[in-house]
Amino acid sequence: MNINPWLMILSALMLTACTHQSVAPPPQVAVQQVQPLLAELKQGVAIYFNKNSSEIEPQYNAYLSSAAKLLAQNPRLILEVDGHTDSSGSNAINRRVSQQRANMVQARLVTDYNVNPSQIRATGQASTQPIADNNTAEGRAKNRRVSLTLK
């Protein structure tokens, strides 16, 4: 039986990769990773969205989790959740989309992270508060956001 040696090496590497197990970091590491996120939330952070979308991308879960922990520890804190759009489309559509984005973040915090709904203020700002130039694709992408600010 003639077996290609490269095939054997590749098979061995694939099997080795399949047996790799990740180990969760100790709790101290997790706490150290949360602290910078909490400082950012107090200054305000943004969750960005695709055009005409209110879907929250997974990379923003760390911010949502950190906000939820801080709100649970401090019942007097309020999280302002402001939805924004770029200037494409009508005012009516932009108002609706910006409110949907804010509502989606609020719902995720309440449903997935058990945040007290009275600690969240969700508002839609439409395209009234741009942070970048709406005349460029890059600027419009920056304006499609929800800003989270702890008060």
The 8 nearest C-alpha neighbors of each residue, nearest first, counted from 0:
[[1, 2, 3, 4, 7, 6, 5, 8],
 [0, 2, 3, 4, 6, 7, 5, 8],
 [3, 1, 4, 0, 6, 7, 5, 8],
 [2, 4, 6, 5, 7, 1, 8, 0],
 [5, 3, 7, 6, 2, 8, 9, 1],
 [6, 4, 8, 7, 3, 9, 10, 2],
 [5, 7, 9, 3, 4, 8, 10, 2],
 [6, 8, 4, 10, 5, 9, 11, 3],
 [9, 7, 5, 11, 10, 6, 12, 4],
 [8, 10, 6, 12, 11, 7, 5, 13],
 [11, 9, 7, 13, 8, 12, 6, 14],
 [10, 12, 8, 14, 9, 13, 15, 7],
 [13, 11, 15, 9, 14, 10, 16, 8],
 [12, 14, 16, 10, 15, 11, 9, 17],
 [13, 15, 17, 11, 16, 12, 10, 18],
 [14, 16, 12, 18, 13, 17, 11, 19],
 [17, 15, 13, 14, 19, 18, 12, 11],
 [18, 16, 14, 15, 19, 13, 20, 12],
 [17, 19, 15, 16, 20, 14, 13, 21],
 [20, 18, 16, 17, 21, 15, 14, 22],
 [21, 19, 18, 22, 17, 16, 23, 15],
 [22, 20, 23, 19, 24, 18, 17, 16],
 [21, 23, 24, 20, 25, 19, 26, 28],
 [22, 24, 25, 21, 26, 29, 28, 20],
 [25, 23, 28, 22, 26, 29, 27, 21],
 [24, 26, 27, 28, 23, 29, 22, 30],
 [25, 27, 29, 28, 30, 24, 23, 31],
 [28, 26, 30, 29, 25, 31, 24, 32],
 [27, 29, 31, 26, 30, 25, 24, 32],
 [28, 30, 26, 32, 27, 31, 33, 24],
 [31, 29, 33, 27, 32, 28, 26, 34],
 [32, 30, 28, 29, 33, 34, 27, 35],
 [31, 33, 29, 30, 34, 28, 35, 36],
 [34, 32, 30, 36, 31, 35, 65, 37],
 [33, 35, 37, 36, 31, 32, 38, 30],
 [36, 34, 38, 37, 33, 39, 32, 31],
 [37, 35, 39, 33, 34, 38, 40, 62],
 [36, 38, 40, 34, 39, 35, 65, 33],
 [39, 37, 35, 41, 36, 40, 34, 42],
 [38, 40, 36, 42, 37, 41, 43, 44],
 [41, 39, 43, 37, 42, 38, 44, 148],
 [40, 42, 149, 38, 39, 43, 148, 37],
 [43, 41, 39, 40, 148, 38, 44, 149],
 [44, 42, 148, 40, 147, 41, 39, 146],
 [45, 43, 147, 146, 40, 39, 148, 46],
 [46, 44, 146, 145, 144, 47, 147, 43],
 [45, 47, 145, 144, 146, 59, 48, 44],
 [46, 48, 144, 143, 45, 145, 141, 49],
 [49, 47, 143, 144, 52, 53, 50, 46],
 [48, 50, 52, 51, 143, 47, 140, 53],
 [49, 51, 52, 48, 143, 140, 84, 85],
 [52, 50, 49, 96, 53, 48, 84, 143],
 [53, 51, 49, 50, 54, 48, 96, 100],
 [52, 54, 100, 99, 55, 48, 103, 51],
 [55, 53, 52, 56, 48, 103, 100, 49],
 [56, 54, 53, 57, 48, 59, 104, 46],
 [55, 57, 58, 59, 54, 48, 60, 47],
 [58, 56, 59, 60, 55, 61, 54, 63],
 [57, 59, 56, 60, 61, 55, 62, 46],
 [60, 58, 57, 61, 62, 56, 46, 63],
 [59, 61, 63, 62, 57, 58, 64, 56],
 [62, 60, 64, 59, 63, 65, 58, 36],
 [63, 61, 65, 60, 64, 59, 66, 36],
 [62, 64, 60, 66, 65, 61, 67, 108],
 [63, 65, 67, 61, 62, 66, 60, 68],
 [66, 64, 62, 68, 67, 63, 61, 37],
 [65, 67, 63, 69, 64, 68, 62, 70],
 [66, 68, 64, 70, 65, 69, 114, 112],
 [69, 67, 71, 65, 70, 66, 64, 72],
 [68, 70, 72, 66, 71, 67, 73, 65],
 [69, 71, 73, 67, 72, 68, 74, 76],
 [72, 70, 68, 69, 73, 74, 67, 114],
 [71, 73, 69, 70, 68, 74, 67, 76],
 [74, 72, 70, 75, 71, 76, 69, 68],
 [73, 75, 76, 70, 71, 72, 118, 77],
 [76, 74, 73, 77, 118, 70, 150, 72],
 [77, 75, 74, 73, 150, 70, 118, 149],
 [78, 76, 118, 150, 119, 149, 79, 75],
 [79, 77, 149, 119, 148, 118, 150, 80],
 [78, 80, 120, 148, 147, 119, 81, 121],
 [79, 81, 121, 147, 101, 146, 120, 78],
 [82, 80, 122, 146, 145, 123, 101, 121],
 [81, 83, 145, 97, 123, 101, 100, 124],
 [84, 82, 97, 125, 144, 124, 143, 126],
 [85, 83, 143, 126, 125, 142, 97, 93],
 [84, 86, 142, 139, 126, 143, 87, 133],
 [85, 87, 126, 133, 88, 84, 139, 93],
 [88, 86, 85, 89, 93, 84, 133, 139],
 [89, 87, 86, 92, 93, 90, 91, 85],
 [88, 90, 92, 91, 93, 87, 86, 94],
 [89, 91, 93, 92, 94, 88, 125, 126],
 [92, 90, 94, 89, 93, 95, 88, 125],
 [91, 93, 95, 89, 94, 90, 96, 88],
 [92, 94, 125, 90, 96, 95, 91, 97],
 [95, 93, 125, 91, 97, 92, 96, 90],
 [94, 96, 92, 98, 93, 97, 99, 91],
 [97, 95, 99, 93, 98, 94, 92, 100],
 [98, 96, 82, 123, 83, 125, 100, 94],
 [97, 99, 123, 101, 95, 100, 96, 82],
 [100, 98, 96, 102, 97, 101, 103, 95],
 [101, 99, 53, 103, 97, 98, 102, 82],
 [100, 102, 82, 98, 121, 104, 103, 99],
 [101, 103, 105, 99, 100, 104, 106, 98],
 [104, 102, 106, 100, 105, 101, 99, 107],
 [103, 105, 107, 101, 102, 106, 108, 100],
 [104, 106, 102, 108, 103, 107, 109, 101],
 [107, 105, 103, 109, 108, 104, 110, 102],
 [106, 108, 104, 110, 111, 105, 109, 103],
 [109, 107, 112, 105, 106, 114, 111, 110],
 [108, 110, 114, 113, 106, 107, 112, 111],
 [111, 109, 107, 113, 108, 106, 112, 114],
 [110, 112, 107, 108, 113, 109, 106, 114],
 [111, 113, 108, 114, 109, 110, 67, 64],
 [114, 112, 109, 110, 111, 108, 115, 67],
 [115, 113, 109, 108, 112, 67, 116, 71],
 [114, 116, 117, 118, 109, 113, 119, 71],
 [117, 115, 118, 119, 114, 109, 105, 120],
 [116, 118, 115, 119, 120, 77, 114, 74],
 [119, 117, 77, 116, 115, 78, 76, 120],
 [120, 118, 78, 116, 117, 77, 79, 121],
 [119, 121, 79, 80, 78, 122, 118, 77],
 [122, 120, 80, 101, 81, 102, 119, 79],
 [123, 121, 81, 98, 101, 82, 80, 124],
 [122, 124, 98, 97, 82, 125, 81, 94],
 [123, 125, 83, 82, 127, 97, 126, 122],
 [126, 124, 94, 93, 83, 97, 84, 127],
 [127, 125, 84, 86, 85, 128, 83, 129],
 [126, 128, 125, 124, 129, 83, 84, 86],
 [129, 127, 126, 130, 124, 83, 125, 142],
 [130, 128, 142, 131, 126, 127, 85, 132],
 [129, 131, 142, 128, 141, 132, 138, 133],
 [132, 130, 138, 129, 142, 133, 141, 139],
 [131, 133, 138, 134, 135, 139, 130, 129],
 [132, 134, 139, 138, 135, 86, 131, 85],
 [135, 133, 132, 136, 138, 139, 137, 86],
 [136, 134, 138, 137, 133, 132, 139, 140],
 [135, 137, 139, 138, 140, 134, 133, 132],
 [138, 136, 140, 135, 139, 141, 132, 131],
 [139, 137, 132, 131, 135, 141, 133, 140],
 [138, 140, 133, 85, 142, 136, 141, 137],
 [139, 141, 137, 138, 143, 142, 136, 49],
 [142, 140, 138, 139, 143, 131, 137, 144],
 [141, 143, 85, 139, 140, 129, 84, 144],
 [144, 142, 84, 140, 85, 48, 141, 83],
 [145, 143, 47, 83, 46, 142, 48, 45],
 [144, 146, 82, 46, 81, 45, 83, 101],
 [145, 147, 45, 81, 44, 80, 144, 46],
 [148, 146, 80, 44, 43, 79, 45, 145],
 [149, 147, 43, 79, 78, 40, 41, 150],
 [148, 150, 78, 41, 77, 40, 79, 76],
 [149, 77, 76, 78, 148, 41, 79, 75]]
